[in-house]
Amino acid sequence: MSNMTPAPRRRPLWGLFIAPVLLLIAAAAWSAFWFVAASQVDVQADAWRAREAKSGRVYDCARRSVAGFPFRLEVRCDDPSVALFSQAAGTALMNAKLGQIMIVAQIYDPKRLIALFTGPAMISNGSDPSSSFAVNWRLGEASAYGLPAVPQRGALVFDEPTIDRIEAGAGSPVARASHIELHGRLVDGAPADHPVVETDLQVNGGSILGAHPMLAEPFNADIDTRLTGLKDLAPKPWPERFRELQAAGGHVEIVRSRIQQGELIAVAAGTLGLTANGNIDGELQMTVAGIEKVIPALGIDKMLEQGVPQATLDRVAPGVKSQDLNNLFGALDRAIPGLGKVVKQNANVGVAAGINALGKEAVLEGRKARTFPLRFSDGAVMVGPLKVAQIPPLF
């Protein structure tokens, strides 16, 4: 019996090429899909610009390009400009120019867009081009979710933003911060039909320059609000928007706010609305810790030594004349030399004691604090019975 081993069957070589061929077909299909999507960017962008222009927002690019193959779309806009127009009056409300905007969308998540901004941005008043601001930042980006339908939420984030006022070709600092975030979401209605908007503003290391030395000191803020009563989100003059808000019975609800500056911590919540003549009306319940540390920074003693301006007295003590107050200090000095000066120098202590007498004792983040209402009565800002400011009408 012969020992014969059958020869192995030779497999066809074409099977080795199936995987590479399928991969090549998939790559070609994906490339075709990407290039078709890229070709639609200009079409969709122009359609979006036309819709925005009807609402008074005019966007333009000096140059536009698309990149990002194979997994995302990067739309780059060089020398972009934005102009906001009042639909009622047909006049420009604001003009802005930036260095560059790049919008990024992942192919697998087209409803999420991320925009990166390159500064600086020059912002000017549409009716007065000579009044302008220069805004710059180290990192600036925005995100939106829900496109191409109505956005469900969005956010703006800036690292190390700066704002300078430009006058006669020279810049003067207005505001600084180490980090700012603004989050917003549409919780009811639609952008064109009575939207209800919730926002969350976070500021780290913020300062406002040129107003008061106290405001120039760095502060942190976290403020949550809910805004109702808007007719739409179309650009319009602020007085017109405020009138619509008041007519609709709208208001701003301060859901939660916390501000910290050094040893001062203040939290507040409440609701603010508008009266028929455009004045702010409402009440915030405030709890403040460390207010006695802030009183000296207000400079009340120095203000008294230099003489109290009548405008200041009109805010805090209506009916009292500046000359009468100065005469009082002079009379104290004549009765007992130096007494008027002592009263002025100890004014901060009296103010701190007066504020501590308001409201109720409380504990805030483990520290002694005071809780009291901050009332807005037809534009007047009241701490207890004391009028501390008068806000002009908003329309």
TAKAGI-V584161 format. One record per run of one state. SS is the DSSP state (~ for helix, > for strand, _ for the rest). FROM is the first residue (numbers start at 0). LEN is the number of residues. If there is no record, write none. Layout:
# TAKAGI-V584161
((SS | FROM | LEN) (SS | FROM | LEN))
This chain:
# TAKAGI-V584161
((_ | 0 | 12) (~ | 12 | 42) (_ | 54 | 2) (> | 56 | 4) (_ | 60 | 2) (> | 62 | 5) (_ | 67 | 4) (> | 71 | 7) (_ | 78 | 2) (> | 80 | 5) (_ | 85 | 6) (> | 91 | 6) (_ | 97 | 2) (> | 99 | 7) (_ | 106 | 2) (> | 108 | 10) (_ | 118 | 2) (> | 120 | 5) (_ | 125 | 2) (> | 127 | 9) (_ | 136 | 2) (> | 138 | 7) (_ | 145 | 7) (> | 152 | 7) (_ | 159 | 2) (> | 161 | 6) (_ | 167 | 2) (> | 169 | 7) (_ | 176 | 2) (> | 178 | 12) (_ | 190 | 2) (> | 192 | 16) (_ | 208 | 4) (~ | 212 | 4) (_ | 216 | 2) (> | 218 | 10) (_ | 228 | 9) (~ | 237 | 10) (_ | 247 | 3) (> | 250 | 11) (_ | 261 | 2) (> | 263 | 11) (_ | 274 | 5) (> | 279 | 10) (_ | 289 | 1) (~ | 290 | 8) (_ | 298 | 1) (~ | 299 | 7) (_ | 306 | 3) (~ | 309 | 7) (_ | 316 | 5) (~ | 321 | 14) (_ | 335 | 3) (~ | 338 | 7) (_ | 345 | 1) (~ | 346 | 10) (_ | 356 | 3) (> | 359 | 5) (_ | 364 | 2) (> | 366 | 11) (_ | 377 | 2) (> | 379 | 4) (_ | 383 | 2) (> | 385 | 5) (_ | 390 | 5))
